């Protein structure tokens, strides 16, 4: 499809975008779009469908990343995700928080991890505080298993504070609400009831509400989570970062793998009003907690496009970005390898 290539802060991004494309034998963004068209793919639209309020730069970033994966003839969705990460990284504004943290590369690595047959369960931590977690989960539920072995499907859960919130999110999005009861004396987690609010792929997403960190960690063990992403909205210091950090310690002690991603943690202005320096040297409480447990750290909000953009990256929430990366990588795999 022919579209005018125009996006936010284009003049500050274009030099490294062209360099990334040229590295892979692609002249410019227009040619990248043609490569996607020729393969029957529309990553621009895929991005728009994942989070409808995303910015133009996010849509074109996925065009660039997808074109690179197609041009390099990615052998599978895992490799495609890594190439897409290169495209996303090229959109980071030089000197920004996102550039410093190599957020684009991190998103590519997370997408690859989710598409690997070795990964069993992915958790959006504290997802109920953001509908963007649902947007990301929906795309993963719809797409991830199209490129994974049939006997090793990826399971996806939401795990956050509040049982009522979990049920509301489940009902609105067609997920399966799982109500649990944690015994603080024995440390045992019991499943009280389970309600599926649809009969399609969305029902495969289990949505949990926890009363506190201990129950949240127990839910992670119940599902065998080996990859997660935190949010940074209402309860970053009360729930998601403590759950991820505690669970990581326990997984290491049990000699089990766990890849922890910290979403958000921008400039820390919410929780550290006395620390407002700009740029990658700025630390706030959510930023600090993320650095303590994460294997990859993102920048900006798990849900709000403008906040991710403010960090020098793309105008799309980190959670829906995860879903879009997975969707585009799977589409590349299907286009190249005709599965």
C-alpha positions in Angstrom: 0.0 0.0 0.0 1.3 3.5 -0.9 1.5 5.8 2.1 3.4 9.1 2.6 6.4 8.4 4.9 5.9 11.0 7.6 6.2 10.5 11.4 7.1 12.3 14.6 10.6 13.6 15.1 11.5 12.3 11.7 14.5 14.7 11.3 16.0 13.4 14.5 15.7 9.8 13.6 16.1 9.5 9.9 20.0 9.4 9.8 20.2 6.2 11.8 17.1 4.7 10.2 18.7 5.0 6.7 22.0 3.6 8.1 20.2 0.6 9.5 18.3 0.0 6.2 21.5 0.4 4.1 23.3 -2.1 6.3 20.8 -4.7 5.1 20.7 -3.6 1.4 17.6 -1.5 1.6 17.7 2.1 0.2 15.1 3.9 2.3 11.8 3.5 4.1 9.8 3.6 0.8 11.7 0.6 -0.4 11.2 -1.1 3.0 7.4 -0.6 2.5 7.6 -2.1 -1.0 9.4 -5.2 0.4 6.6 -5.7 2.9 4.0 -5.2 0.2 5.6 -7.7 -2.1 5.5 -10.3 0.7 1.8 -9.6 1.3 2.4 -8.0 4.7 1.2 -4.7 6.2 3.1 -4.1 9.5 1.9 -0.5 9.5 -1.7 -1.8 9.8 -0.7 -4.6 12.3 0.8 -2.0 14.6 -2.3 0.2 14.2 -4.6 -2.7 15.0 -2.6 -3.7 18.1 -2.9 -0.3 19.8 -5.2 2.1 17.9 -3.8 5.2 19.5 -0.2 4.5 18.5 1.8 7.2 16.8 3.0 7.2 13.1 6.6 6.5 14.1 5.6 3.2 15.7 3.9 2.1 12.5 6.9 2.9 10.3 9.3 1.4 12.8 7.6 -2.0 12.3 7.6 -1.5 8.5 11.4 -1.0 8.7 12.0 -3.9 11.1 9.7 -6.3 9.1 11.5 -5.3 5.9 14.9 -6.1 7.4 13.7 -9.5 8.5 12.2 -10.2 5.0 15.3 -9.0 3.2 17.6 -11.2 5.4 15.2 -14.2 4.9 14.8 -14.9 8.6 14.8 -18.7 9.1 12.0 -18.6 11.7 9.9 -16.2 13.8 12.6 -16.1 16.5 15.2 -14.8 14.1 12.6 -12.4 12.6 12.0 -10.9 16.0 15.7 -10.2 16.4 15.8 -8.4 13.1 12.6 -6.4 13.9 14.4 -5.3 17.1 17.2 -3.8 14.9 14.5 -1.8 13.0 13.0 -0.6 16.3 16.4 0.4 17.7 17.0 2.6 14.6 14.1 4.8 15.7 15.6 5.7 19.1 16.6 9.3 19.3 20.4 9.6 19.9 21.2 10.4 23.5 17.8 9.6 24.8 16.9 7.2 27.7 15.6 4.7 25.1 18.8 4.9 23.1 20.9 4.4 26.3 19.0 1.3 27.3 18.9 -0.2 23.7 15.2 -0.5 24.1 14.6 -1.5 20.5 17.1 -4.4 20.7 15.5 -5.4 24.0 12.0 -5.6 22.4 13.4 -7.8 19.7 15.1 -10.1 22.2 11.8 -10.3 24.2 9.8 -11.2 21.1 12.4 -13.8 20.2 12.2 -15.3 23.7 8.4 -15.5 23.5 8.6 -17.3 20.2 11.2 -19.8 21.3 9.8 -23.3 22.0 11.8 -23.2 25.3 9.6 -20.5 26.8 6.5 -21.9 28.4 4.6 -19.1 30.0 4.6 -15.3 29.7 3.2 -13.0 32.3 2.1 -9.4 32.2 2.7 -8.3 35.8 0.1 -5.9 37.2 -1.7 -6.0 34.0 -5.1 -5.0 35.3 -4.0 -1.5 35.8 -3.6 -1.0 32.1 -5.8 -2.1 29.2 -2.6 -2.0 27.2 -1.6 -5.3 28.9 -4.8 -6.8 27.4 -3.9 -5.4 24.0 -0.5 -7.1 24.1 -1.9 -10.3 25.5 -4.6 -10.5 22.8 -2.1 -10.2 20.0 0.2 -12.8 21.6 -2.7 -15.2 22.1 -3.8 -14.8 18.4 -0.3 -15.0 16.9 2.5 -16.6 18.9 1.5 -20.3 18.5 1.3 -20.1 14.8 5.1 -20.3 14.7 5.7 -22.6 17.7 5.6 -26.4 17.8 2.0 -27.7 18.2 3.0 -29.6 21.3 4.6 -26.6 22.9 2.1 -23.7 22.8 3.0 -20.5 24.7 0.7 -19.7 27.6 0.0 -16.1 28.5 -1.3 -14.7 31.8 -2.1 -11.4 33.5 -1.1 -11.2 37.1 -1.9 -8.1 39.2 -3.4 -6.6 42.3 -7.1 -6.9 42.9 -9.4 -9.9 42.2 -12.3 -7.7 41.2 -10.1 -5.9 38.7 -9.0 -9.2 37.3 -12.5 -10.3 36.7 -13.5 -7.1 35.1 -10.6 -7.2 32.7 -11.3 -10.8 31.9 -15.0 -10.2 31.2 -14.3 -7.2 28.9 -11.6 -8.9 26.9 -12.8 -12.5 26.8 -10.1 -13.9 29.0 -10.4 -16.6 31.6 -10.7 -15.3 35.2 -8.9 -17.5 37.7 -9.7 -16.7 41.4 -7.2 -17.9 43.9 -7.0 -18.0 47.7 -3.5 -17.8 49.4 -3.0 -19.5 52.8 -0.5 -17.3 54.6 0.2 -20.0 57.3 1.2 -22.8 54.9 2.1 -20.7 51.8 -0.3 -22.8 49.7 -2.2 -21.3 46.8 -5.6 -22.7 46.0 -7.7 -22.1 42.9 -11.2 -21.2 44.0 -13.0 -20.8 40.7 -12.4 -20.4 36.9 -14.6 -18.5 34.5 -13.9 -18.4 30.7 -15.5 -15.3 29.2 -15.1 -16.6 25.6 -14.4 -19.8 23.7 -11.7 -18.4 21.3 -8.0 -17.8 21.6 -8.6 -15.1 24.1 -9.9 -17.6 26.6 -6.4 -19.2 26.7 -5.2 -16.1 28.6 -5.6 -16.7 32.3 -6.2 -13.5 34.3 -5.3 -13.5 38.1 -5.9 -11.0 40.8 -3.6 -11.1 43.9 -4.1 -9.6 47.3 -0.4 -8.9 47.8 3.2 -9.8 46.7 3.3 -13.2 48.3 0.2 -14.4 46.5 1.5 -12.8 43.3 4.7 -14.8 43.5 2.7 -18.0 44.3 0.7 -17.3 41.1 3.9 -17.1 39.1 5.0 -20.5 40.4 1.5 -22.0 39.8 1.8 -21.1 36.1 5.5 -21.8 35.7 6.2 -18.3 34.4 9.6 -18.1 32.7 9.3 -14.6 31.1 7.5 -11.6 32.4 7.1 -7.9 31.9 6.2 -5.4 34.6 4.1 -2.4 34.3 4.7 1.0 36.0 1.3 2.3 36.7 -0.7 2.5 40.0 1.3 0.0 42.1 4.9 -0.3 40.8 6.5 -0.3 44.2 3.7 -2.3 46.0 3.4 -5.2 43.5 5.0 -5.7 40.1 8.6 -4.9 40.8 8.7 -6.8 44.2 6.9 -9.8 42.7 9.4 -9.9 39.8 12.4 -9.5 42.0 11.3 -12.0 44.6 10.3 -14.6 42.0 13.6 -14.1 40.2 15.5 -14.9 43.4 13.4 -18.0 44.0 13.8 -19.2 40.4 17.6 -18.8 40.6 17.7 -20.7 43.8 15.7 -23.5 42.2 18.0 -23.5 39.2 15.2 -22.6 36.8 15.3 -20.0 34.0 13.5 -16.7 34.2 13.8 -13.7 31.9 12.5 -10.5 33.6 11.7 -7.4 31.7 11.0 -4.0 33.4 8.7 -1.8 31.5 8.6 1.9 32.1 10.9 3.5 34.7 11.4 6.6 32.6 12.8 9.6 34.4 11.3 8.7 37.8 9.4 12.0 38.2 6.4 10.3 39.7 8.1 8.7 42.7 11.2 10.9 43.1 10.1 14.5 42.7 13.5 15.6 44.0 15.3 13.9 41.2 14.3 15.5 37.9 17.5 15.5 35.8 16.8 14.7 32.1 18.4 12.0 30.1 19.8 8.5 30.7 21.4 9.5 34.0 18.0 10.2 35.6 16.9 7.7 38.3 13.6 7.4 40.0 12.2 4.6 42.2 10.6 2.6 39.5 13.7 3.0 37.3 15.9 1.8 40.2 13.7 -1.2 41.0 13.7 -2.2 37.4 17.5 -2.2 37.2 17.6 -4.5 40.3 15.7 -7.4 38.7 15.5 -7.0 35.0 17.3 -8.8 32.2 16.0 -6.1 29.8 14.7 -2.7 30.7 12.3 -0.6 28.6 11.6 3.1 28.8 8.3 4.9 29.3 4.9 3.6 30.0 3.6 0.1 29.6 0.4 1.6 28.2 0.7 5.3 27.2 2.2 6.0 23.7 3.1 9.6 24.5 5.2 8.6 27.5 7.2 6.0 25.5 7.7 8.7 22.9 9.0 11.1 25.6 11.8 8.6 26.4 13.0 8.9 22.8 11.5 5.8 21.5 8.1 5.1 19.8 4.6 6.3 20.3 3.2 2.9 21.4 2.9 1.4 24.9 5.5 -1.2 25.8 2.9 -3.9 26.4 1.1 -3.6 23.0 4.6 -3.3 21.5 5.4 -6.8 22.7 2.3 -8.1 21.0 3.0 -6.3 17.8 6.6 -7.6 17.7 5.4 -11.1 18.1 2.7 -10.6 15.4 5.1 -9.1 12.9 7.7 -11.8 13.5 5.2 -14.6 13.0 3.9 -12.9 9.8 7.4 -12.8 8.4 7.9 -16.5 9.3 4.6 -17.5 7.6 5.4 -15.4 4.5 9.0 -16.7 4.1 8.6 -20.3 5.2 4.9 -21.0 4.1 4.0 -22.8 7.3 
